[in-house]
Amino acid sequence: MSKVFIDIAWNSKKHVCYDTDRDLFFEVDSLAELKDYDEIYLDNSLFPDMWQQLREVISNGKNVYYFTSPYGMWKA
């Protein structure tokens, strides 16, 4: 099963991606370009204009995981 981790970009910048199988970093303009991956892991930066991209990825049967921020959960 192929996995990709995404650092979500803002303001028309490219999303930085990491392919775990090929140990490769690359960039994409849209999450829809990740159609070759079964599992897509997103960082905690979702923006309102991304919902259409996410809908397209999910409707194609891909699993999308979202990391939420742990701030406030870790205390010394």
C-alpha positions as CSV (number, residue, x, y, z in Angstrom):
1,M,0.0,0.0,0.0
2,S,1.6,3.3,-1.1
3,K,1.7,6.2,1.4
4,V,2.5,9.9,1.0
5,F,2.9,12.5,3.7
6,I,1.9,16.1,2.8
7,D,3.0,19.4,4.1
8,I,0.0,21.6,3.1
9,A,0.9,24.9,1.5
10,W,-1.1,28.2,1.5
11,N,-1.4,31.1,-1.0
12,S,-1.0,29.1,-4.3
13,K,2.3,27.5,-3.2
14,K,3.0,23.9,-4.0
15,H,2.3,21.2,-1.4
16,V,5.5,19.4,-0.4
17,C,5.1,15.6,-0.4
18,Y,7.1,12.7,0.9
19,D,6.8,9.2,-0.7
20,T,7.7,6.6,1.9
21,D,8.2,3.8,-0.6
22,R,10.6,5.6,-2.8
23,D,12.1,7.8,-0.1
24,L,11.5,10.8,-2.3
25,F,10.3,14.4,-1.8
26,F,8.3,16.2,-4.5
27,E,5.8,19.0,-4.9
28,V,2.2,19.1,-6.3
29,D,-0.2,21.9,-7.0
30,S,-3.3,19.9,-6.0
31,L,-4.1,17.0,-3.7
32,A,-5.9,15.5,-6.7
33,E,-2.5,14.8,-8.3
34,L,-1.9,12.1,-5.7
35,K,-4.2,9.6,-7.3
36,D,-1.4,6.9,-7.3
37,Y,-1.4,6.8,-3.5
38,D,-3.6,4.6,-1.3
39,E,-3.0,6.5,1.9
40,I,-2.6,10.2,2.1
41,Y,-1.4,11.8,5.4
42,L,-2.0,15.5,5.9
43,D,-0.4,17.9,8.4
44,N,-2.6,20.1,10.6
45,S,-2.9,22.9,8.1
46,L,-6.2,22.5,6.2
47,F,-7.5,25.6,4.4
48,P,-11.1,26.3,3.2
49,D,-10.1,26.2,-0.5
50,M,-8.9,22.6,-0.1
51,W,-12.2,20.9,0.4
52,Q,-12.9,20.3,-3.3
53,Q,-9.4,18.7,-3.6
54,L,-10.1,16.5,-0.6
55,R,-13.5,15.5,-1.9
56,E,-12.0,14.4,-5.2
57,V,-9.3,12.3,-3.5
58,I,-11.8,10.6,-1.1
59,S,-14.4,9.9,-3.8
60,N,-11.7,8.0,-5.7
61,G,-11.5,5.5,-2.8
62,K,-8.3,6.9,-1.2
63,N,-7.8,6.9,2.6
64,V,-7.0,10.4,3.9
65,Y,-5.6,10.9,7.4
66,Y,-5.3,14.3,9.2
67,F,-2.9,15.0,12.0
68,T,-4.4,17.4,14.5
69,S,-2.4,19.7,16.7
70,P,-1.2,18.4,20.0
71,Y,-0.9,21.9,21.5
72,G,-2.3,22.0,25.0
73,M,-2.2,18.2,25.4
74,W,1.5,18.1,26.4
75,K,2.3,19.5,29.7
76,A,5.6,19.5,31.7
